[in-house]
Amino acid sequence: MEQKMVSPSLLQKALGEFIQLDEKITHYSSILGLVDWDQKVMAPKKGRNIFSKATGTLRTEIFQLSVSQEMGQLLEALTLENHYLQLDQVTRAKVREYKEYYQKSKAIPADLFKDYSILTAQANDAWEEARDKNDFASYLPYLEKIIDYKRQFAEIFGYDEHPYDALLDEFEPGLTVKRLDPLFAKLRKSSVELLNRIRKHGLPTKVEVFEQSFDIDKQKDFNRFILPLIGFDMQAGRLDETVHPFAQTVNIGDVRLTTRYLEKNVRSALFGTIHEAGHGIYEQQVNPIYEETVLQSGASFGIHESQSRFLENMIGRSQEFWHFFFPKLKEYFPEQLKDVSVGEFYRAVNTVQPSMIRVEADELTYNLHIMLRYEIEKALIGGEIEARDLPAIWNQKMKDYLGITPGNDTDGVLQDVHWSFGGIGYFPSYSLGNLYAAQILRTIQKAIPDFYHHIENGKFEIIQDWLKENIHQYGKLYRPNELIHMVTGEALNADYLIEYLEKKYAEVYQLDKR
């Protein structure tokens, strides 16, 4: 950092202007979040094309503010050594966030960014229609353009070894292919070995309990019953329906969850809702002093996913969770569950069964879905494959990774929304979330020895208070590697998730007894 003598009054002036610009960008982003939610949940189809253009205009305005000459000058002033040393921790974190984005993105022409923003807004609708009609060809032109843009952005952002690193960094700062490959390789090996043991020696579960009709209105009622009990504040949020579940934060007091209901698959909405609640609770529990600033969100997408996967799986699929909630679920579905014990239900919700759909996958095979997408994305950005090749490549990788082949593109390459909004580099966050979550579970069980006893008694506030104190309250104050080390005392590794999966599924499938 350059060292200059500048008067304190100039520092205060620059700081005041920076705070105002941060607030303006955050307000625009909050409105954009509301618009994105509306487009996916409420907006009528006939108005979506103009809607997409308006969204593109707003997104471009936010981009231009973030890479403006004013932002550049303010960042330059605030990072002068004698200025930077006077900034408090929170302000330094704000400067860090804007400086990194500014340095990466300032070379992107505004017109290029606007065209890209409009394209991704339109691509979401094109994806929904293509998915409904099993028509990859109609979606292909959008996807080809998105991939071309992302390749351009990777070159603009810059990278040391692999162009995919530039896109990974958007979602998990500091993560690279070189760091991720060995983590995934270790997890893949152990997962495949455990899957084979379950197939050969596992005691079958009573999964047929889910092969019945579960009234959708009753599913909705149960989800609304469960949400506040597990920690989601319904006075600061809501639950709606959409094609692909997501959580959208407008502000800390307005966090919107969505889920998808299937009459023949009660697990889809149930665990989808718990998953999104994990995201929502994180956002609701950020320290209010970060509201209206760049720090008001989570530390990274991987850390965010750790909170949703932690709540969905390590809490929501635990035996203790269902000891508490199963009697209530039986009240909603007495006929479907009349001959099912809580132990049978617990084993059924943890059935390992390779499936076509990622969001409905079990804990063990879920990571194989992510690795499949990761390999495809790396090859796309590296120019080794093209979008037109994806259906065939996808189906072959599904056969290689999971031993099954999709019967159509709706259940295959078209199942996920992420590529339509340009989220290339996003998918690894899901498995990173599992890795983080297992490491956090080990730590929280040391801090709260009767962790699962509290779950069995419905005392979720004790757990959520710990998560708030140690993770949620900090928002984006810390980088993900700093936060996980601060919480667990060590860097991320795959061992805790491997141990967790081994212990859990050995019990569920009684592998040690067979």
Secondary structure, DSSP 8 states (H G I E B T S, - for coil): -------HHHHHHHHHHHHHHHHHHHHHHHHHHHHHHHHHHT--GGGHHHHHHHHHHHHHHHHHHHTSHHHHHHHHHHTSHHHHTTS-HHHHHHHHHHHHHHHHHTTS-HHHHHHHHHHHHHHHHHHHHHHHHT-HHHHHHHHHHHHHHHHHHHHHH--SS-HHHHHHHHHSTT--HHHHHHHHHHHHHHHHHHHHHHHHH-----GGGGSS---HHHHHHHHHHHHHHHT--GGGEEEEE-SS--EEEEETTEEEEEE---TT-HHHHHHHHHHHHHHHHHHHTS-GGGTTSTTSS-S-HHHHHHHHHIIIIIITTSHHHHHHHHHHHHHHSHHHHTT--HHHHHHHHT-----S-GGG--HHHHHHHHHHHHHHHHHHHTTSS-GGGHHHHHHHHHHHHHS---SSSTTTTTS-SGGGGT-TT-THHHHHHHHHHHHHHHHHHHHSTTHHHHHHTT-HHHHHHHHHHHTGGGTTSS-HHHHHHHHHSS---SHHHHHHHHHHHHHHTTGGG-
